[in-house]
Structures are given as structure tokens and as C-alpha cells.
Amino acid sequence: MYQLFLIALRNLAQHSKRTLLLGGAIAGVTALFVFLLCLSSGIHQTMLESATTLSTGHINVAGFYKVTAGQSAPVITQYGKLEEIVKRTLPDLDFLAPRGRGWAKMVSDTGSMQVAIGGIDITHEPGFKRVIHVLDGKLEDLSQPGTILIFKEQAKKLDVKVGDPVVLSAQTTRGVNNTIDVRVVAIAQDIGIMSSWNVFVPDASLKVLDQLNSETTGALLVYIKDLQRIPQDMELLRNAFSAAGYTLMDREAKPFWEKFQSVNREDWTGQKLDLTTWDEEVSFFKWQIAAVDGLMYILIVILLIIISVGIMNSMWIAIRERTREIGTLRAIGMQRLRVLSMFVIEAFTLSFLSTVIGAVVGLALSGLLNISHLNVPQGAEMFLMSNTFKFTLDFGHIVFAMGVITVCTTVVSIIPSIHAARMKPVTAMQHLG
């Protein structure tokens, strides 16, 4: 086997132009594949980070409370008891964050818009400061009652700046209209589609608007240390709440606001808990990630087909040029299987060395663009949930890319290699004799 590798390296070196051309093409496809995988991983990471800051935890302990059978509110009562159950149940709990949920009409002197309101205690959400980039004002001021954080595009539509007052008008859980005056203390950079309708106020201010008591909140956002444990932790929590006497809703892969109609049609009153995961709460725009991944794999498949055809043609040319050599090797006793192995190993060697070089180039390009904070085109910000491109290094994806390309290019070399192995020594010698 060692001798076959030496022969493969010798042949690749002898035909340097063809080796460089074909190897460069394989390296280029590998570099592009690795680059796109890093970009896809970055989009997934950005989506997770943004979603689990703006509207959801890794796991959400939420629910609906119904005063009458036909009217529900997305709140949980006596959430302190729920916090204690979560803390006792989850072995990998990182932290908990009660988050108010509501809707309101936000009105300025020059305009108005419908918004989703998050009631937040800024001191208990460490991840908030990592994701929210304030352009004007201070994020810390959001701890003061009667304040609000809005995003750049919202500020532009309402023509407001830091220090300006706005009015929030909403209907309470009992169907009564209520308003509060708040002051803009921070304007943040837009972070995609979710920042187009989300605003944040202190949790105490949201409770005043919705006329809720101090033991009521919208949801408990549960953050865990190991995301791979989400299915197990969900099962642990469902069992723990059931054992504690709570009624749980059937699990649906929908954000909470899509469940209002079905909940309102159900004939019950009181409290029901609804446990969801982060990807269920943002399922309404996961098609974006699927579309990006789909386009990436279509492009890679097309490039792989082109490279595979190139490999096969190159092997046919190599066999035709080396017919006398093949005949000589067969005449001195080399078996067909060994001839087959010689050409397959040559293709494998070329593919492997090229994919290694391509992977290094792809990683270098991804790292360079990551530290340069390349701006996302304005139209794409809405879908990528970031104003800069982010690339995440995942060694599993890199090995996958190298493996796929190496295997594909090696496999397509088998057909011409079989043809070479089947050559009869006399025929091969006569062909060029």
C-alpha cells in the first residue's frame, strides 16, 4: 500500500499542470463549502442568540389564564412557585428570567405603530447586553420605571429620539383600555425581523399597563448550560409540574401568539401552563434558515458534479497516456485489483491534499471576514437578524465538507480505474508498441 501511495505522488508530480488545475478546482470547491458552512453556522448561532434574547428562553414556562371561557391572557400567576420547581428540577440550569408579554399601540407626536412589549428586569438578564447594541442612550436607564427601549427603524418611523415621550395604549386582561406615558431612554441597532415589532419596558411598567399584580408575569425564560439536554429537560419539567398539580397544555410547535384562537375556543377557565422551546417560539421564520441551507447545498451539489466530471475525464486521459505502463505492470505480474487500487489511490491522494488546502483557505477567509465585521446589505438584515456577517467555526462541519468532497471525487475515479484494471497485457503493449 505504501508503494502505491509513492507511485500516486510520483504520477501527480510528473503531470504537474493537470494536478494543479484539477487540485485547484477541488480546493476551490472545498474552500467555498467550508466558507458556506461557517456562514450557515453563524446564521444559526445569531438566530439562537437573538431569539433567546428578544422573545424566548431556551425553554419557556408560560401559559394562558382565562377569566371566562372565551377570553384568555398569555400570563402565568404565582410564578414564584414555578421558579422554585424549575430550580429543583433542572440539573443544568444556568439562570431564570421572568419576562412580561404584551401588545400595545405606541404613539408619538407624529405617528403610531403596533408593538409587542417585553417586560424586562435588566439586572437579571446578562445575555441582553451582549445582543442589544445601543446606538443612543444608556441601556442601564431601562431599570428606571416609566422608560422604554426601542430600535432604530422604530425611532425613524415615529420620529423620536432619546428623551422623547411616547404613549403606550393597550387592553388589559379584563378587556379595559389603559395607557401609560414612557420616556425613550435607549435606541438600539436593528437586529432583524424581530426588532421590527419588539420594544422593551421595565417589567413593573408593563404590569401597570396591563393592571397585573406582582405575582403575575408573561413567562419564565429558562436558560440552560447544555442545549443538547433541551428534550430531556422539557420532559423533566412537564413531569414535575404535573406532579405539583398544574394543568399542562398539549405541546404544539407554534409561538404562543398563534395559539390564542385555539385556546379561546376551548371550554375551560383558570390557569394552564404551556412549555415550549426556543425553536418552537421562532418557528414562524425558520424557513429563512432552511432556504439559506437549501441554496448552499444546491450550489455545492452542482460544483461537486462539475468536479466529479473533471476527475473522471482526467483519469481517462491519464489511463490513455499510461497504457504502456499499465501493460508492463500487468505483464510482470501485477494483479487487476492492484492496478485498480493504484488509480483509486492516486485520485484519493489528489482529493485529500486538495481538500486540506481548500479547508485552510476557507477557514482563513471566514476568520478574516469575521474580524472585519463585514456589513450585511440593508435588505438582508431583516432575515439574517444581524447587521454584520458572522462566521462560526465548527470542526465537525469542516471534517464533513472534506469527507464529502474526498469521497465523491474518489468514487467517480473507480469507473476509469476498473477499465484500466481490465486491460490485457498484450493489448496494452500492442496499443503503443
Disulfide bonds with the S-S distance in Angstrom:
none
